[in-house]
Amino acid sequence: MPDKRKQSVMLIDGYGLIFRAYHAIDSAMSSSSGEQTNAVFGFTRMLLDVLESQRLLLTTGLEYATARASISRAYADLETAAGVQ
């Protein structure tokens, strides 16, 4: 049985990761039909990097205020301007 002190859980803001991947990777990356794939590629790469963790929680719900919005009103205003709730 593994030592419980060494187990960890990683919580990931799914939409935040997708947003980051979309803007971090060149938008010229696309499928053969011309659809942009940069966000999918970046999101997948980042998830694979953290899958070494024993446990992973991925959230994508935007029904509640994001943690970033509660930290900074200016950040929330930027999210609103970018079309993110």
C-alpha positions as CSV (number, residue, x, y, z in Angstrom):
1,M,0.0,0.0,0.0
2,P,1.5,3.4,-1.0
3,D,2.4,5.9,1.7
4,K,-0.6,8.3,2.0
5,R,1.7,11.2,2.8
6,K,3.1,11.0,-0.7
7,Q,-0.2,11.0,-2.5
8,S,-1.4,14.2,-4.1
9,V,-4.4,15.6,-5.9
10,M,-4.0,18.1,-8.6
11,L,-6.9,20.4,-9.5
12,I,-6.8,22.0,-12.9
13,D,-8.9,24.8,-14.3
14,G,-9.8,23.3,-17.6
15,Y,-11.0,26.4,-19.4
16,G,-8.1,28.3,-18.1
17,L,-5.7,25.7,-19.5
18,I,-7.5,25.7,-22.9
19,F,-7.4,29.6,-23.0
20,R,-3.7,29.5,-22.2
21,A,-3.0,26.8,-24.8
22,Y,-5.0,28.7,-27.5
23,H,-3.0,31.9,-27.0
24,A,0.4,30.2,-26.4
25,I,0.6,28.2,-29.6
26,D,0.7,29.6,-33.1
27,S,-2.8,29.7,-34.6
28,A,-1.5,28.5,-37.9
29,M,-1.5,25.0,-36.5
30,S,-4.5,23.4,-38.1
31,S,-6.1,20.1,-39.3
32,S,-6.2,19.0,-42.9
33,S,-9.6,20.6,-43.2
34,G,-8.4,23.9,-41.9
35,E,-9.7,23.8,-38.3
36,Q,-7.4,25.3,-35.7
37,T,-5.9,22.6,-33.5
38,N,-3.5,24.7,-31.4
39,A,-5.7,24.7,-28.3
40,V,-6.3,21.0,-28.4
41,F,-2.7,20.3,-29.0
42,G,-1.5,22.6,-26.2
43,F,-4.2,21.4,-23.7
44,T,-3.3,17.8,-24.3
45,R,0.4,18.4,-24.0
46,M,0.0,20.2,-20.7
47,L,-2.3,17.5,-19.3
48,L,0.1,14.8,-20.3
49,D,2.8,16.7,-18.4
50,V,0.8,16.6,-15.2
51,L,-0.5,13.0,-15.5
52,E,2.4,11.7,-13.6
53,S,0.5,12.9,-10.6
54,Q,-1.4,10.1,-8.8
55,R,-4.7,11.9,-8.9
56,L,-6.1,14.6,-11.2
57,L,-9.3,16.7,-11.1
58,L,-10.2,18.7,-14.1
59,T,-12.9,21.4,-13.9
60,T,-14.6,23.2,-16.8
61,G,-17.8,24.6,-15.2
62,L,-18.2,28.3,-15.3
63,E,-21.4,28.5,-13.3
64,Y,-19.5,29.9,-10.4
65,A,-17.1,32.8,-10.2
66,T,-13.5,31.8,-10.9
67,A,-10.9,32.0,-8.2
68,R,-9.0,34.6,-10.4
69,A,-12.0,36.8,-10.5
70,S,-12.3,36.8,-6.7
71,I,-8.6,37.8,-6.4
72,S,-8.7,40.7,-8.7
73,R,-11.5,42.8,-10.1
74,A,-9.2,44.0,-12.9
75,Y,-8.6,40.4,-13.9
76,A,-12.4,39.7,-13.9
77,D,-12.8,42.8,-16.2
78,L,-10.2,41.4,-18.6
79,E,-12.0,38.0,-18.7
80,T,-15.3,39.8,-19.4
81,A,-13.7,41.9,-22.2
82,A,-12.3,38.6,-23.7
83,G,-15.7,37.0,-23.6
84,V,-14.9,34.6,-20.7
85,Q,-17.4,34.6,-17.8
